[in-house]
Amino acid sequence: MGADPGEDTAYVLLAFVDVIEVLIIGHFWFKVPVRGDLGLILLLSGSLPSRARIGLFASTIANTQQEALLVVMMVLLPSIFLSGFFFPLDAMPAFLRLVSYAIPLRYYL
C-alpha cells in the first residue's frame, strides 16, 4: 500500500464502486441472476485491501519489476484455474479438488 492512507482509501472505494457497477450491469443488462447472499458478496468484495498482500509478497522476493510480475502470475493463475471459474470443480482430479479448498477465490465465486 502507498504512504498516504487517503490515497489507498480512494483506490479501495473506486474498486468497490466498480464491483457494484458490475453487479448492476450484469443483473439488469445481461440478465445474470445473483445467486447467493448479496450482502456477503459486498462484504467479501470490500476486503479489497487484502489483495494487496499478493503485491507485497511479490515485491519482497523480487529484485526487478519483471520478476514481481512473474511471481504475481505464478500465484494468481493457479488460483483462477483451481477456483472453478474456468473448469468445473467436479471435472478436476480429486487431488486438485482438495487443493482448491485452500483457494479463497473458490468461495468468493
Buried (B, 14 or more C-beta within 10 A) or exposed (E): EEEEEEEBEEBBEEBBEEBEEEBEEEEEEEEEEEEEEEEEBEEBBBEBEEEBEBBEBBBEEBEEEEEBEEBBEEEEEBBEBBBBEEEEBEEBEEEBBEBBEEBEBBEEE
